[in-house]
Amino acid sequence: MTVAVIQFGGSNCDRDAVRALDAVGVDAERVWHEDGLPDDPSGIVLPGGFSYGDYLRAGAMAGRAPIVEAVRDAAREGVPVLGVCNGAQVGCEAGLTPGAFTTNASARFQCEYVHLRVENAETPWTRAFEAGEVISLPIAHGEGRFEIDDEELGTLDDEDRILFRYCDEDGNVTPEANPNGSTGAVAGLCSEDEHVAVLMPHPERATLPELGGTDGQGVLRAFAE
């Protein structure tokens, strides 16, 4: 059984995702979106990049590609699905998780390491961590600001579906530690059944010590369980 890393036109983190999964002992292969989803994948990754050049808005076109219906069906059957950066935008556009990602409050592309506080350590995506733990992952996006109305944000909080929040190095959630102005400082969330997670920071870029850190391994280990 192999994790399928879906490659859309404009994806550029698919190879990174395959290498990162290999680093945590998970077999993965790149799958061109027009070829369709392989039979019985053990997991699915929607990788980062600029699918379809971010035309209309980031993730809008890929979120309506034919393969996404198969991804949606697989998630309903319990296959773990992870959307990272552009893949998170695709996931929201496809309705796999609520909310939307829009232009950063700074109106700039931002590429830096950020601190994240683990909000719920009892999901498949966060079991490698402890609640309240502060980890560090890189971001690289121009449209990474998570937006959702107050009522839906309250529902996410009540249902413990927020996985990570932007914070400072001591775990404090402050406006200064929120790099893109995300509502509720949300950096990652999951679907109601926890089968789908979308995450704006890049765990696949933090799996090797020589590249600056290994905190991303904890997220990717969800595919090994």
FIMIRO-245135 format. One record per residue (C-alpha): residue in three letters; y, z negated, x negated. Coordinates in steps of 0.5 Angstrom, whole numbers, plus 2048, in hexadecimal, padded with zeros to 3 digits. Layout:
alaYZX ...
This chain:
met800800800 thr8078027FD val80E8017FF ala812807801 val8198087FE ile81C80D803 gln8218127FF phe826815803 gly82B81A800 gly8308167FC ser82B8107FB asn82C80E7F4 cys8288077F3 asp82180A7F5 arg81F80A7EE asp8228037ED ala81E8007F3 val8178037F1 arg8188007EA ala81B7F97EC leu8157F97F1 asp8107FB7EB ala8137F57E7 val8117F07ED gly80A7F37ED val80B7F77F3 asp8097FF7F4 ala80E8037F6 glu81080B7F7 arg81680F7F9 val8158137FF trp81A818801 his81C817808 glu81A81E80B asp81381D809 gly81281780E leu81081080D pro809810809 asp80380D80E asp80380580D pro808803808 ser8087FC806 gly80F7FC806 ile816800807 val81C800802 leu822804805 pro8268047FE gly82D8047FC gly83180A7FA phe83680F7FE ser831812803 tyr834819806 gly83A817802 asp83C812807 tyr83F81780B leu841814812 arg84080D80F ala83B80A80A gly83480A80D ala83680E814 met832814812 ala82C81180F gly82C80C814 arg82A812819 ala825816815 pro81F817818 ile81B813813 val81F80D816 glu81B80D81C ala81580C818 val818806814 arg81A80381B asp81380381D ala810801817 ala8157FB817 arg8127F981E glu80B7F981C gly80D7F4816 val80E7F8810 pro8147F580C val81A7F980B leu81F7F8807 gly8267FC807 val82A7FB800 cys8327FD800 asn832804803 gly82B802806 ala82E7FC809 gln83380180C val82E80580F gly82A7FF812 cys8307FD816 glu831804818 ala82A80581A gly82B7FE81E leu8257FB81A thr82A7F5819 pro8317F481D gly8387F581A ala83B7FA816 phe83E7FB80F thr8457FD80E thr84A7FF808 asn84B7F9804 ala8517F4805 ser8547F67FE ala8537FE800 arg8507FF7F9 phe8498007F7 gln8467FA7F4 cys8417F97EE glu8407F27EC tyr83B7EC7EC val83C7E77F2 his8397E07F4 leu8357E07FA arg8337DA7FE val82C7DA801 glu82D7D8808 asn8267D880B ala8207D7806 glu81A7D880B thr81A7DF80C pro8167E4808 trp81C7E7804 thr81E7E0802 arg8187DC801 ala8197DC7F9 phe81F7D87FA glu8227D17FD ala8277D1802 gly82D7D07FF glu82B7D37F8 val8317D77F5 ile82E7DE7F2 ser8327E37EF leu8317EB7F0 pro8357F17EF ile8397F57F4 ala83C7FC7F4 his83F7FE7FA gly8458017FE glu8437FF805 gly83F7F9804 arg8437F5809 phe83F7F280E glu8427F2815 ile83F7EF81C asp8437EB822 asp8437E4822 glu83E7E3827 glu8397E7824 leu83A7E381D gly8397DD821 thr8327E0823 leu8307E281C asp8327DA81A asp82E7D7820 glu8287DB81E asp8287DA817 arg8297E2815 ile82E7E2810 leu82A7E2809 phe8307E2804 arg8377E0804 tyr83C7E27FF cys83F7DB7FB asp8417D97F5 glu83D7D67EF asp83D7CF7F2 gly83A7D27F9 asn8417D17FD val8427D7802 thr84A7D8801 pro84E7DE802 glu84F7DF7FB ala8487E07FA asn8477E57FF pro8477EB7FB asn8487F0801 gly84B7EC807 ser8447EC80B thr8447E8811 gly8417E1810 ala8407E3809 val83A7E680B ala8367EA805 gly82F7EB808 leu82C7EA80F cys8257EB812 ser8237EE819 glu8217E981E asp8197EA81C glu81B7E9815 his8187F0813 val81E7F3811 ala8237F180C val82A7F480A leu82D7F2804 met8347F5801 pro8337F27FA his82D7F57F6 pro8277F17F4 glu8247F77F1 arg8297F77EB ala8287EF7EA thr8207EF7E8 leu8207F07E1 pro8237EB7DC glu8267F07D7 leu82A7F37DD gly82D7EC7DE gly8297E87E3 thr8237E87E7 asp8257E57EE gly8247EB7F1 gln81C7EA7F0 gly81C7E57F5 val81E7EA7FB leu8197EF7F9 arg8137EB7F8 ala8137EB800 phe8107F17FF ala80A7EE7FB glu8087E9800 
